[in-house]
């Protein structure tokens, strides 16, 4: 495993573990604790890190981690320093990243989705692990159910709509259309049920 790849994953894992400890400082072996744990984005990315540390290197997995790190650092700098820093280049970069936050999060979600078929192709090419697609499917269900980040659900929906529009074109062969629509129906049945978190009412 390349050193830079391993170090990037380990750095992400340590960062996720630290944020998870801040959010859930007391570890308890209870069902309630586990139910809270799986809702935390940091727990999702900790699973992501562990999974790819245990498997063959997949360089594309570093892209969403890099973008997430850039996103978090930019918001940290903006929140704690504002424009106090004298480096105009840094200020410009931070403002660009924070100004494009939705686009960055959408791109991250799209990359996370596209890693799944890449793992399938690697498996058939003899380079992947049989366990990796199943573990990654679990990661995607966690991201889909995230209460703090809706972009996985948004990108899944937009990919589904775009694909359905494409295959419904008169130029698309009926056989291909039927296969794609059945595949979409199957994947939709695999999607977890998203429950909208209750909103607190002011008293």
N, C-alpha and C positions, 0 to 999 in steps of 0.2 A: 504494500500500500504506500503511495507517495507520501512523503513527510508533510508537504503543504496541505494535502487533502485531509490527513489524519488530524493535523493541528487545527485546521478550520472547523472540523466537526467537533473536536474536543472543546474548543473555545465556545462554540455555540452551545454545547451540552452544559458546560459550567455556567454560562450566562442564564440558560433556561432553568437550571437547578436553583440558582440564586434567586431569580424572580419568583419561582415557585415557592421557595422557602419564605419569601417576603409575603406572598399571598396566603399561604397556608403554613404558618410557622409550627403548628403542633400536628405531628404525624399520629394518626390513630388508625387502628385496624378495625374500622367499622364501615358498614355499607354507606352511611351518610358521608363519611370522609372520601371514600372512593367516588361517590357520585359527584362531589364537588371537585375532586381531582381531575376527572375526565372532562370537565367543563373548562378547565384552564388552558389557554392557548400555549402557555409555557410547557405544560405537560405533553401537549401534542408534539411540540418541536423537540422535546427531550426524547420522546419515543422515536421521532424521525432520526435524531442523531444516533441513538443506540442501534437502530436498525441498519443504518448505512455504515456504521463502524464495524458491524458484524458481517457485512457482505462485501462482495467485490466492489472496487471503486467505481462510482458512477459520477463523473465530473459534473454533469448538469445539475446535480442536487445542490451544488454550492451556489448556484445563481440565486435561488430564492433566499438562501441564508445571507448572502452578501447584501441583497436589496433590503432585507429586514433589518440587518445591522445598520446599514446606511440610513434607513428610515428612523430607527430608534435613536441613533446618535444625533441626527438632525433635530428631532423634536426635543431631545434632552438639552442640546446646546441652545435652542430657541427659548425653551422654558426657563433655563437657569441663567443664561448669559444675555439673551436677547441680542441686541446690537452692540453690547458692551465691548466685544472683542474688536481689536484694532485691525484685524485681518479682513480686508474688504472681500478678498476672494472666498474666504470661509463663509462670510455673511451671505454672499451671493449664492454659494452652493447650498447652504442651509435653507435659504428662502426658496430656491428652485425646488428642492426636495419636498419641503413642507407644502409648497403650492401645488405640487403634482401628487399629493398623497393618495388620492383616489385612484389615479392611473397606476401608480406604483403597486398599490395593494391588489388591484385587478390583475396586473401583470404577474405578481407573485402567485395569486390563486390559479391563474392559467398555467403557469409553469408547474405548480404542484399537481394539477390534473394531468398534464402531458407526461409527467414522469411515470405514471402508471403504465401506459402502453409501451413506454421505453423499457420498463422492467419485463414486460411480457415478451418483447422482441429479444431482449438479452437472454431470457430463459430458453427460448427456442433456438437461439444461436449458441447455446452451451456456455454462456458467460455468466449467467445469473443463478440465483438461488431459488429453489422451489418455494421456500418459505417467504421470500421477499414480497411477491405480489399480494399474498394474504395479509401480511403485516401492513403493507402500504394501503391496502383497501381499508383496514381498520383506521389508519391515520386519516384517510380521506373522509371517512364517516365522522370522525371527530371534528375535522375542519368544517364539514358541511353543517354540523350541529352547533358550531361555535356561536355563542351569544354575544360576543364582543366584536366579531369580524364576520360580516355577512357576505363577503366577496366570493367565497367558494360557492355558496348557493347561487349567487348572481351569475357567476361564470358558467356553472353547470346549466343553468336555465338558458343563458344566451347561446351556449354551444348547442343545446338541444333544439332551440328555435331555428338557429341558422342551418343546422343539418336537415331538419324537417323541411324548411323552405327549399333547400338545394335539391333534395330527392323528390319533392313534389313537382319539380320542373318537368314539362312534357318531354324534354330531351333525355331525362334519366330513364334507363330501362326498368321495366316493371319488376324484374327479378331483383335488381339491385335495390329498388325502392322498398320492396317487401322485406328483404333481408335487413336493411338499415332500420326500418320502422320496428321490426321485431327486436332488433338489438337495443334500440332506444327503450322499448317497452320493458325489456329484461333489466336494463340498467336502472330504470326508474323504480322497478320493484325492489332493487337492492338498496335504494337510498333510504336512509333513516328518516323517521318522522320527526320533523322539527316542531318543537313546542315553544311557542312564544313565551318568554319569561314574564311573570306577572309584574305589572307596574305598581310601584308603591304610591299610595294616595296620601296627599298632604293633609295633615290634621291641624 
